[in-house]
Amino acid sequence: MTVVQGQKNNFDALSKAFEEGRVALLDCIDNATGVHVAVICAVNVEEDESYSFVPFAKMFNGNPYEEVTSPTDEDYEDNVPC
C-alpha cells in the first residue's frame, strides 16, 4: 500500500469539508521544529455550537519543488505506483 492509498479516507473527509465550506487555515506550531506552519483543518460545529478543528495537512513554508520529489517505480517495494 502506498502512502497515498493509506490517506484516502482523510482526503475524502477533507474534500467533503471543502464542499461544505467547513475548512480553515490555521497558524500552528510544528511540535518537532517549533516553527510556525499553516495547517489546513476541517471545522466541526459541536452540539454547544462551539468549534473544533481537525488538522489534515501542513502547507509548505518553502518551495515545494525543492522539498519533495515524486517517487520512481524502484521506490515502491510492491512496485505499485500511486
C-alpha positions, 0 to 999 in steps of 0.5 A: 500500500502506498502512502497515498492509498493509506490517506484516502479516507482523510482526503475524502473527509477533507474534500467533503469539508471543502464542499461544505465550506467547513475548512480553515487555515490555521497558524500552528506550531510544528511540535518537532521544529517549533516553527510556525506552519499553516495547517489546513483543518476541517471545522466541526460545529459541536452540539454547544455550537462551539468549534473544533478543528481537525488538522489534515495537512501542513502547507509548505513554508518553502518551495515545494519543488525543492522539498519533495520529489515524486517517487520512481517505480524502484521506490515502491517495494510492491512496485505499485505506483500511486 
